[in-house]
Amino acid sequence: MHLCRQLTLAAVRAWIAEHGEGPSVRQISSVTGLSLGGIAHALPTAWSRTAL
């Protein structure tokens, strides 16, 4: 698995653990520093608590 994807998924998992729900793409961008295009490349098309 690509390091960028691993770090992004780890950040999303941490967000879900803290907030109880998944973040928006803009929130992921803020946390990870990735562009919206980078996030689209790094994350599955439809993510959820079970997908992560």
Secondary structure in CASP SS format (residue, H / E / C, confidence):
PFRMAT SS
TARGET T0000
AUTHOR 0000-0000-0000
METHOD secondary structure of the structure
MODEL  1
M C 1.00
H C 1.00
L H 1.00
C H 1.00
R H 1.00
Q H 1.00
L H 1.00
T H 1.00
L H 1.00
A H 1.00
A H 1.00
V H 1.00
R H 1.00
A H 1.00
W H 1.00
I H 1.00
A H 1.00
E H 1.00
H H 1.00
G C 1.00
E C 1.00
G C 1.00
P C 1.00
S C 1.00
V H 1.00
R H 1.00
Q H 1.00
I H 1.00
S H 1.00
S H 1.00
V H 1.00
T H 1.00
G C 1.00
L C 1.00
S C 1.00
L H 1.00
G H 1.00
G H 1.00
I H 1.00
A H 1.00
H H 1.00
A H 1.00
L C 1.00
P C 1.00
T C 1.00
A C 1.00
W C 1.00
S C 1.00
R C 1.00
T C 1.00
A C 1.00
L C 1.00
END
